[in-house]
């Protein structure tokens, strides 16, 4: 399947990288980026590996690292996986709902 990034996914991905660069050694941001792209490679081959959400059709949440998850939507007819957002698992669920 083809993976596309929404604008919000790009923004939240960059926000996480900026946080890591500001508060952690650079190697941690490099590890995070590597982990994201490893997950995306797996996702392209196995799109149903994550937990399905109950509110939105064809939407899934997968854990990248314990602190960060990715929300994505599968468009079965066009065989596209759209990355919706990266969410911080430490935030309140109400705040994360707005990112779905």
PyMOL commands that set and color helices and strands:
alter all, ss='L'
color gray80, all
select helices_A, chain A and resi 7-23+26-45+93-97
alter helices_A, ss='H'
color red, helices_A
select strands_A, chain A and resi 2-5+51-52+59-65+68-75+80-88
alter strands_A, ss='S'
color yellow, strands_A
deselect
rebuild
show_as cartoon
